[in-house]
Amino acid sequence: MTDQQTVEGGLAEPGDLEPDQGTLDLAAPQDRHDRTEWEAAAAAVLRKARRLRDEDPDGDVWARLTRTTLDGIEVSPLGTPELLEGLTTSGRPTRTGGWDVRAQLTLTGDAEADNRAVLAELEGGATSVELRGTAGRAGDWAGVLDGVLLDLAGVVLDGDQAGAAAFLDHAEDRTLHPSTNLGLDPASPDPALAARAAAAGVRAYVVDATAVHDRGASDVQELAYALKLGADHLRAAGDDLDAAARLLEFRYAATDEQFPTIAKLRAARRLWARVLELSGAESRTQHQHAVTSRPMLSKYDPYVNMLRTTVAAFAAGVGGADAVTVLPFDTPLGVPEGFGRRIARNTSHLLIDEAHVGVVTDPAGGAYAVERLTDDLAVAAWELFGRLDGGEDLEPLIAATAAERDRLVATRKRPITGLTEFPALGEELPAREPAPDDVRRYGAAFEALRDDPAPQAVLLAPLGTVAQHTARATFATNLLAAGGVAVTTEGTSPVACVVGTDAAYDEEGAALAERLREDGVRWVVVAGQPRAWADDSAAMGVDALDFLTRTREKLA
């Protein structure tokens, strides 16, 4: 049979069954819902939770559910097409496939032990290592990196010039993996080392924005800080801006606030591309390293940190980070052990190999809420960058942000699971070898209370049936436990907490308080709104730290 011949018979093409282009409808009429239906459904939930009154219109759900970040940026509760109106920035992550799984290690000075730790990370699935603790000494790189294939595994240093020079001496003429970085501080450039790095095809500098994140900076402040460092580096670089830009890696913190983290990394690329454009460089790329946030971790109920770092790593991957470091869950306890390190490495591998997060480039691209948040972050960070470039001091802004975050944590409007919410008062923390801890975690004030448990328990005094007082008894128990205060329903205590319904308080509260005082109670607390017969009260939204401090003083 030739190309011109046809086969007789068969079925005709079913052209009459083909719908007109653009008319294929995948939704049945009953599956279509408009905004008013969503508002009604959301309003019903909020009214049940007493966050919306019966007389309030359903449309009020937008204001009730819209969250405002520490930068004053509103995060819509629902992505809608109009969020794309008026966007001023553009640009998308370009990473294809999975990310560089980077392990972080602090060198001890014992070359043999450090070598075992490095090899354990690389053999266990890490594709590069960040080595800290080289400051002030050149380091025994031959011993530390014995058996490490430097062309296959990237090595990132911590910014010490002596250590960087010794590392290059050790590498000699060997091929280095392109993710290798001397880790120098761009604020203190070393042209000679930078030239050696460029000749070796590796990076020389890390713009480390986690430095301000760890002090409490917001997302916008972190972005603006990185821009300022990067721009200053370009200004000092001379004529070859592209060569200078290739020497930089940008390091950002990834938190368990999923969408802000995704948007922050996407915004960072757009901002740096704009700096490069205005500088006259040809390149528009930014090499990103995301590290799961240290301050977001909790020393208490540390296994919850696995959930936090998983969300953060997912967000970093979706946001386009080229390298991701997941800190071990037991980092706040001291030196992480093998189990924590293995879980940290496997978190990235599960996301890459099992969840296939890296298969799609920029999976959040086009999502209404993410695009809006990315643009808002970029615009706000660019404005702050201009102020910093004009000489404004960032430190007072960071201090104000940290104070506001502390207030939100204290009032439990920013809950920390396992610490300020659902604390396990009698838990036994895993023992770890002590390590320097220079990061003030978001829950530091509550951790301090838990470190020093109250000497006595609070007497829980219920009113009504179990069904009537359980809700407030649970609330009071959890609140007190967050401050290292246990409760009891037997015996005596200088402090008692009355729990029950508002109706029971009206009918029996005063009489119960009087009986408690006759039995030796010196301080009566009511779970709920203040009452004349109570000395103190605890309700949703109360400054938990102030309340717990007062209560503990009465127990002393």
C-alpha positions as CSV (number, residue, x, y, z in Angstrom):
1,M,0.0,0.0,0.0
2,T,1.4,3.4,-1.0
3,D,1.0,6.7,0.8
4,Q,-1.7,7.6,-1.8
5,Q,-3.8,4.5,-1.1
6,T,-6.6,4.4,1.4
7,V,-8.3,1.5,3.2
8,E,-11.9,1.1,2.4
9,G,-14.4,0.6,5.2
10,G,-14.2,1.6,8.8
11,L,-16.2,4.2,10.7
12,A,-16.6,7.8,9.7
13,E,-15.2,10.5,11.8
14,P,-17.8,11.5,14.4
15,G,-17.7,15.1,13.5
16,D,-21.3,15.7,14.6
17,L,-20.3,14.7,18.2
18,E,-17.5,17.3,18.5
19,P,-18.6,20.4,20.5
20,D,-17.9,23.8,19.2
21,Q,-14.6,25.2,20.2
22,G,-14.8,26.9,23.7
23,T,-18.2,25.4,24.5
24,L,-17.0,22.3,26.5
25,D,-18.5,22.7,30.0
26,L,-17.0,20.5,32.7
27,A,-19.4,21.7,35.4
28,A,-23.1,20.7,35.8
29,P,-25.5,23.4,36.7
30,Q,-25.8,22.1,40.3
31,D,-22.0,22.5,40.6
32,R,-21.9,26.2,39.9
33,H,-21.8,28.5,42.8
34,D,-21.4,32.3,43.0
35,R,-19.8,34.5,45.6
36,T,-23.0,35.1,47.5
37,E,-23.3,31.4,48.2
38,W,-19.7,31.3,49.5
39,E,-20.4,34.3,51.7
40,A,-23.6,32.7,53.1
41,A,-21.8,29.4,53.9
42,A,-18.8,31.2,55.5
43,A,-21.1,33.5,57.4
44,A,-23.0,30.5,58.9
45,V,-19.7,29.1,60.2
46,L,-18.6,32.5,61.7
47,R,-22.0,33.0,63.4
48,K,-21.8,29.6,64.9
49,A,-18.3,30.5,66.2
50,R,-19.8,33.9,67.5
51,R,-17.4,35.8,65.2
52,L,-20.4,37.3,63.3
53,R,-23.7,38.5,64.7
54,D,-27.0,37.4,63.3
55,E,-27.8,40.9,62.1
56,D,-24.5,41.3,60.3
57,P,-24.6,41.0,56.5
58,D,-23.0,37.9,55.0
59,G,-20.6,40.1,53.1
60,D,-18.8,41.0,56.3
61,V,-17.1,37.6,56.1
62,W,-14.4,39.2,53.9
63,A,-13.4,41.7,56.6
64,R,-13.6,39.0,59.4
65,L,-11.5,36.5,57.5
66,T,-8.9,38.8,55.8
67,R,-5.6,38.4,57.7
68,T,-3.2,41.3,57.9
69,T,0.5,40.5,58.0
70,L,3.1,42.2,60.2
71,D,3.8,44.4,57.2
72,G,0.2,45.6,57.1
73,I,-0.5,43.6,53.9
74,E,-3.9,42.1,53.6
75,V,-4.1,38.4,52.7
76,S,-7.5,37.6,51.1
77,P,-9.4,34.6,52.5
78,L,-10.3,33.5,48.9
79,G,-8.6,34.0,45.6
80,T,-10.8,36.0,43.2
81,P,-10.0,37.2,39.6
82,E,-10.1,40.9,40.6
83,L,-7.0,40.4,42.8
84,L,-5.0,40.5,39.6
85,E,-6.1,44.0,38.8
86,G,-3.4,46.6,39.2
87,L,-0.4,44.3,39.6
88,T,2.8,46.2,39.0
89,T,5.5,43.5,39.1
90,S,6.0,40.4,37.1
91,G,8.3,37.4,36.9
92,R,8.2,33.7,37.8
93,P,10.6,31.2,39.3
94,T,12.5,29.2,36.7
95,R,13.9,26.2,38.6
96,T,13.1,23.0,36.9
97,G,13.0,19.7,38.8
98,G,13.8,19.2,42.5
99,W,16.0,21.5,44.6
100,D,19.4,21.1,46.1
101,V,18.9,19.3,49.5
102,R,21.3,21.2,51.6
103,A,22.3,20.0,55.1
104,Q,23.6,22.5,57.7
105,L,26.4,21.4,60.1
106,T,28.4,23.2,62.7
107,L,32.0,22.0,62.8
108,T,33.3,21.1,66.2
109,G,37.1,21.3,65.5
110,D,37.5,17.6,65.7
111,A,38.2,16.8,62.0
112,E,37.5,13.1,62.3
113,A,34.1,13.6,63.9
114,D,33.2,16.4,61.5
115,N,34.1,14.2,58.6
116,R,31.9,11.5,59.8
117,A,29.0,14.0,60.2
118,V,29.6,15.4,56.6
119,L,29.7,11.9,55.1
120,A,26.6,10.9,57.0
121,E,24.6,13.8,55.5
122,L,25.8,13.2,52.0
123,E,25.4,9.4,52.1
124,G,22.0,9.9,53.7
125,G,20.6,12.0,50.9
126,A,21.9,15.6,51.2
127,T,23.2,17.0,47.9
128,S,25.2,19.8,49.4
129,V,26.4,20.8,52.9
130,E,26.6,24.2,54.6
131,L,29.5,24.1,57.1
132,R,29.4,26.6,60.0
133,G,31.9,27.1,62.7
134,T,35.0,27.9,60.5
135,A,35.2,31.5,61.7
136,G,38.6,32.4,63.2
137,R,40.4,29.3,61.9
138,A,41.5,27.9,58.6
139,G,40.2,24.5,59.4
140,D,41.6,21.1,58.6
141,W,39.8,20.7,55.2
142,A,41.7,17.6,54.2
143,G,40.4,15.9,57.3
144,V,36.9,17.3,57.3
145,L,36.3,16.7,53.6
146,D,38.1,13.3,53.3
147,G,36.1,11.2,51.0
148,V,33.9,14.0,49.8
149,L,33.6,14.2,46.0
150,L,33.7,18.0,45.6
151,D,32.6,17.8,42.0
152,L,29.4,16.1,43.0
153,A,28.5,17.8,46.3
154,G,28.5,21.5,46.9
155,V,30.2,22.9,50.0
156,V,29.0,26.2,51.4
157,L,31.2,27.9,54.0
158,D,30.2,30.4,56.7
159,G,32.0,33.5,55.6
160,D,35.4,33.3,57.2
161,Q,38.1,34.5,54.9
162,A,40.9,32.4,56.3
163,G,38.7,29.3,56.1
164,A,37.7,30.1,52.5
165,A,41.3,30.6,51.4
166,A,42.3,27.3,53.0
167,F,39.4,25.6,51.4
168,L,40.4,26.8,47.9
169,D,44.0,25.7,48.7
170,H,42.7,22.3,49.6
171,A,40.6,22.1,46.4
172,E,43.6,23.0,44.3
173,D,42.8,22.3,40.6
174,R,39.9,19.9,41.3
175,T,36.5,20.6,39.7
176,L,34.1,22.0,42.3
177,H,30.3,21.6,42.2
178,P,28.7,24.9,40.9
179,S,26.6,25.2,44.1
180,T,29.9,25.6,46.1
181,N,30.1,29.0,47.8
182,L,32.9,30.5,49.9
183,G,30.2,32.2,52.0
184,L,31.9,35.5,52.3
185,D,30.0,38.6,53.6
186,P,29.3,40.9,50.6
187,A,29.5,43.9,53.0
188,S,33.2,43.0,53.4
189,P,34.3,42.0,50.0
190,D,37.6,40.2,49.3
191,P,38.4,40.8,45.6
192,A,41.3,38.2,45.6
193,L,39.1,35.4,47.0
194,A,36.2,36.4,44.7
195,A,38.5,36.2,41.7
196,R,39.7,32.7,42.8
197,A,36.0,31.7,43.3
198,A,35.1,32.9,39.8
199,A,38.1,31.1,38.3
200,A,36.9,27.9,40.0
201,G,33.3,28.4,38.7
202,V,31.8,28.8,42.1
203,R,30.1,31.6,44.2
204,A,31.9,33.7,46.7
205,Y,29.3,35.6,48.7
206,V,26.1,34.9,50.6
207,V,23.5,37.7,51.1
208,D,22.1,36.2,54.3
209,A,18.7,37.8,55.0
210,T,18.1,35.2,57.7
211,A,20.4,37.3,59.9
212,V,17.6,39.9,60.2
213,H,14.8,37.3,60.2
214,D,16.4,35.7,63.3
215,R,16.2,39.1,65.0
216,G,12.5,39.4,64.3
217,A,12.3,41.1,60.9
218,S,9.1,40.8,58.8
219,D,9.1,39.5,55.3
220,V,9.2,43.0,53.8
221,Q,12.1,43.9,56.0
222,E,14.0,40.7,55.1
223,L,13.5,41.4,51.4
224,A,14.6,45.0,51.6
225,Y,17.7,44.1,53.7
226,A,18.7,41.6,51.0
227,L,18.2,44.1,48.3
228,K,20.3,46.7,50.0
229,L,23.2,44.3,50.6
230,G,23.0,43.0,47.0
231,A,22.8,46.5,45.5
232,D,25.8,47.7,47.6
233,H,27.8,44.7,46.3
234,L,27.0,45.7,42.7
235,R,28.0,49.3,43.3
236,A,31.4,48.2,44.5
237,A,31.9,45.6,41.8
238,G,33.1,47.8,39.0
239,D,32.1,47.4,35.4
240,D,31.4,43.7,35.1
241,L,28.1,43.6,36.9
242,D,27.1,40.2,35.5
243,A,30.3,38.6,36.9
244,A,29.6,40.2,40.2
245,A,26.0,39.0,40.3
246,R,27.1,35.5,39.5
247,L,29.1,35.4,42.7
248,L,26.0,36.0,44.9
249,E,23.7,33.6,46.6
250,F,20.7,34.9,48.5
251,R,19.5,33.2,51.7
252,Y,16.0,33.6,53.0
253,A,14.0,32.2,55.8
254,A,11.1,29.9,55.1
255,T,8.4,29.8,57.8
256,D,5.3,27.7,58.4
257,E,3.2,30.6,57.0
258,Q,2.9,28.9,53.7
259,F,1.6,31.5,51.3
260,P,3.7,34.4,52.6
261,T,6.8,32.3,52.2
262,I,5.9,31.3,48.6
263,A,5.1,34.9,47.8
264,K,8.3,36.2,49.5
265,L,10.6,34.0,47.4
266,R,8.7,34.9,44.2
267,A,8.9,38.6,45.1
268,A,12.6,38.3,45.9
269,R,13.3,37.2,42.3
270,R,11.3,40.1,40.8
271,L,13.0,42.6,43.0
272,W,16.5,41.5,42.3
273,A,15.7,41.3,38.6
274,R,14.7,45.0,38.8
275,V,17.9,45.9,40.6
276,L,19.9,44.1,37.9
277,E,17.9,45.8,35.1
278,L,18.4,49.3,36.6
279,S,22.1,48.6,37.1
280,G,22.6,47.7,33.4
281,A,23.4,44.0,33.9
282,E,22.3,41.4,31.4
283,S,21.3,38.8,33.9
284,R,18.0,38.7,35.7
285,T,18.4,35.6,37.8
286,Q,18.8,35.2,41.6
287,H,20.2,32.0,43.1
288,Q,18.1,31.3,46.3
289,H,18.8,29.3,49.3
290,A,15.9,28.9,51.7
291,V,16.4,27.8,55.3
292,T,13.5,26.8,57.6
293,S,13.0,29.5,60.2
294,R,14.8,29.1,63.5
295,P,12.6,31.5,65.5
296,M,9.4,29.6,64.6
297,L,10.6,26.4,66.3
298,S,9.7,25.5,69.8
299,K,11.7,23.8,72.5
300,Y,8.6,22.2,74.0
301,D,6.7,19.5,72.2
302,P,9.6,19.6,69.7
303,Y,8.1,16.9,67.4
304,V,5.6,19.5,66.2
305,N,8.6,21.2,64.6
306,M,8.5,18.5,62.0
307,L,5.1,19.8,60.8
308,R,6.4,23.4,60.8
309,T,9.5,22.6,58.8
310,T,7.5,20.4,56.4
311,V,5.2,23.3,55.6
312,A,8.1,25.7,55.3
313,A,10.0,23.3,53.0
314,F,7.0,22.8,50.8
315,A,6.5,26.6,50.5
316,A,10.2,27.1,49.7
317,G,10.0,24.5,47.0
318,V,6.8,25.9,45.5
319,G,8.3,29.4,45.7
320,G,11.2,28.3,43.5
321,A,14.1,28.1,45.9
322,D,17.2,26.5,44.3
323,A,18.5,25.0,47.6
324,V,16.5,24.2,50.7
325,T,17.8,23.5,54.2
326,V,15.4,21.9,56.6
327,L,16.6,22.3,60.2
328,P,16.2,19.2,62.4
329,F,13.2,19.3,64.7
330,D,15.5,19.0,67.8
331,T,17.6,22.1,66.9
332,P,16.1,24.2,69.8
333,L,17.2,21.5,72.3
334,G,20.9,21.5,71.4
335,V,23.0,19.6,69.0
336,P,20.6,17.7,66.7
337,E,21.0,13.9,66.7
338,G,20.9,11.5,63.8
339,F,17.2,10.9,63.9
340,G,16.4,14.6,63.6
341,R,18.9,15.0,60.8
342,R,17.5,12.1,58.8
343,I,14.0,13.4,59.1
344,A,15.2,16.8,58.0
345,R,16.8,15.4,54.8
346,N,13.9,13.1,54.1
347,T,11.4,16.0,54.3
348,S,12.8,17.4,51.1
349,H,13.1,14.0,49.4
350,L,9.5,13.1,50.2
351,L,8.4,16.5,48.8
352,I,10.5,16.0,45.7
353,D,10.3,12.2,45.0
354,E,6.9,11.3,46.5
355,A,4.8,14.5,46.3
356,H,6.5,15.6,43.1
357,V,6.5,19.2,44.2
358,G,9.4,20.0,41.8
359,V,7.8,18.6,38.7
360,V,6.0,21.8,37.9
361,T,7.9,25.1,37.6
362,D,6.1,27.8,39.7
363,P,3.0,25.8,40.6
364,A,1.6,28.8,42.4
365,G,1.9,31.0,39.4
366,G,-1.5,32.4,38.3
367,A,-3.1,31.7,41.6
368,Y,-5.0,34.9,42.3
369,A,-4.2,35.3,46.0
370,V,-0.5,34.3,45.6
371,E,0.0,36.7,42.7
372,R,-1.6,39.5,44.7
373,L,0.5,38.8,47.8
374,T,3.7,38.5,45.7
375,D,3.1,41.9,44.1
376,D,2.2,43.5,47.4
377,L,5.3,42.2,49.1
378,A,7.5,43.3,46.2
379,V,6.0,46.8,46.1
380,A,6.3,47.3,49.9
381,A,9.9,45.9,49.9
382,W,10.9,48.1,47.1
383,E,9.6,51.2,48.9
384,L,11.5,50.2,52.1
385,F,14.6,49.4,50.1
386,G,14.6,53.0,48.8
387,R,14.4,54.3,52.3
388,L,17.3,52.1,53.5
389,D,19.3,53.1,50.5
390,G,18.6,56.7,51.6
391,G,20.2,56.0,55.0
392,E,17.2,54.9,57.2
393,D,18.1,52.5,60.0
394,L,16.4,49.2,59.8
395,E,17.0,48.2,63.4
396,P,14.1,50.3,64.9
397,L,11.7,48.8,62.4
398,I,12.8,45.3,63.3
399,A,12.4,46.1,67.0
400,A,8.9,47.4,66.4
401,T,8.0,44.3,64.4
402,A,9.3,42.0,67.0
403,A,7.4,43.8,69.7
404,E,4.1,43.5,67.7
405,R,4.8,39.8,67.1
406,D,5.4,39.3,70.8
407,R,2.1,41.0,71.5
408,L,0.2,38.7,69.1
409,V,1.9,35.6,70.6
410,A,1.2,36.8,74.2
411,T,-2.5,37.2,73.3
412,R,-2.4,33.9,71.4
413,K,-3.6,35.5,68.2
414,R,-0.5,33.9,66.7
415,P,-0.7,30.5,68.4
416,I,2.3,28.2,68.7
417,T,1.0,24.6,68.8
418,G,2.5,22.6,71.7
419,L,3.6,25.8,73.5
420,T,0.8,28.4,73.7
421,E,-1.8,26.0,72.5
422,F,-2.3,22.4,73.6
423,P,0.7,22.2,75.8
424,A,1.7,18.9,77.4
425,L,2.7,20.1,80.9
426,G,4.3,16.9,82.0
427,E,6.3,16.1,78.9
428,E,9.8,14.9,79.1
429,L,12.0,16.7,76.6
430,P,14.5,14.6,74.6
431,A,18.0,15.1,75.9
432,R,20.5,16.7,73.6
433,E,24.1,17.9,73.9
434,P,24.1,21.6,74.7
435,A,24.8,24.0,71.8
436,P,25.0,27.9,71.6
437,D,21.5,29.3,71.1
438,D,21.6,32.9,69.9
439,V,18.1,33.1,68.3
440,R,15.2,34.4,70.3
441,R,12.3,32.1,69.3
442,Y,8.8,33.5,68.9
443,G,7.6,31.6,72.0
444,A,10.7,32.5,74.1
445,A,8.6,34.2,76.9
446,F,6.4,31.1,77.2
447,E,9.4,28.8,77.1
448,A,10.9,30.7,80.0
449,L,7.7,30.1,82.1
450,R,7.8,26.4,81.2
451,D,11.4,26.2,82.2
452,D,10.5,27.3,85.7
453,P,7.2,25.5,86.6
454,A,4.9,27.0,89.2
455,P,5.4,25.6,92.8
456,Q,1.7,24.8,93.3
457,A,-1.3,23.9,91.2
458,V,-4.4,26.0,90.6
459,L,-7.6,24.6,92.1
460,L,-10.2,24.2,89.4
461,A,-13.7,24.9,90.8
462,P,-16.4,23.8,88.4
463,L,-20.0,24.9,88.3
464,G,-22.9,22.9,86.8
465,T,-22.7,19.6,85.0
466,V,-19.6,18.2,83.2
467,A,-21.1,19.2,79.9
468,Q,-21.7,22.7,81.1
469,H,-18.2,23.4,82.4
470,T,-16.0,21.3,80.2
471,A,-15.3,23.9,77.6
472,R,-14.1,26.5,80.0
473,A,-12.3,24.0,82.1
474,T,-10.3,22.9,79.1
475,F,-9.6,26.5,78.1
476,A,-8.4,27.4,81.6
477,T,-6.3,24.2,81.9
478,N,-4.5,24.8,78.6
479,L,-4.0,28.5,79.3
480,L,-2.4,27.7,82.7
481,A,-0.3,24.9,81.3
482,A,1.2,27.2,78.7
483,G,2.7,29.1,81.6
484,G,4.0,26.1,83.5
485,V,1.0,26.0,85.9
486,A,-0.8,22.7,86.6
487,V,-4.4,22.4,87.8
488,T,-6.1,20.2,90.4
489,T,-9.6,19.5,91.5
490,E,-8.7,18.3,95.0
491,G,-6.9,19.7,98.0
492,T,-6.1,23.4,98.6
493,S,-4.4,26.1,96.7
494,P,-4.0,29.9,97.2
495,V,-5.5,30.3,93.7
496,A,-8.8,28.9,92.4
497,C,-10.2,29.2,88.9
498,V,-14.0,29.0,88.6
499,V,-15.3,27.4,85.4
500,G,-18.8,27.2,84.1
501,T,-21.5,28.9,82.0
502,D,-22.3,32.6,82.2
503,A,-25.7,31.6,83.6
504,A,-24.1,29.6,86.4
505,Y,-21.8,32.5,87.2
506,D,-24.8,34.8,87.6
507,E,-26.6,32.3,89.9
508,E,-23.9,30.6,91.9
509,G,-20.6,32.4,91.2
510,A,-20.6,34.8,94.1
511,A,-21.5,32.1,96.6
512,L,-18.8,29.7,95.3
513,A,-16.2,32.5,95.5
514,E,-17.1,33.2,99.1
515,R,-16.8,29.5,100.0
516,L,-13.5,29.3,98.3
517,R,-12.2,32.2,100.3
518,E,-13.4,30.6,103.5
519,D,-11.4,27.5,102.6
520,G,-8.2,29.5,102.3
521,V,-8.2,30.6,98.6
522,R,-6.6,34.1,98.4
523,W,-7.1,34.7,94.7
524,V,-10.2,33.8,92.7
525,V,-10.0,33.7,88.9
526,V,-13.0,33.3,86.6
527,A,-12.7,31.7,83.2
528,G,-14.6,34.2,81.0
529,Q,-15.4,37.9,81.3
530,P,-14.6,39.7,84.5
531,R,-17.0,39.3,87.5
532,A,-17.3,41.5,90.6
533,W,-16.8,38.5,92.8
534,A,-13.6,37.4,91.1
535,D,-10.1,38.9,91.5
536,D,-9.0,38.2,88.0
537,S,-10.4,36.7,84.7
538,A,-9.2,34.9,81.7
539,A,-10.9,34.9,78.4
540,M,-10.1,34.6,74.7
541,G,-7.8,37.4,73.6
542,V,-6.4,38.1,77.1
543,D,-2.7,38.9,77.4
544,A,-1.8,35.4,78.5
545,L,1.7,36.4,79.6
546,D,0.4,39.1,82.0
547,F,-2.3,36.8,83.3
548,L,0.1,33.9,83.9
549,T,2.6,36.1,85.5
550,R,0.0,37.5,88.0
551,T,-1.3,34.0,88.7
552,R,2.2,32.6,89.3
553,E,3.0,35.4,91.7
554,K,-0.1,34.4,93.8
555,L,1.1,30.8,93.8
556,A,4.6,31.7,95.1
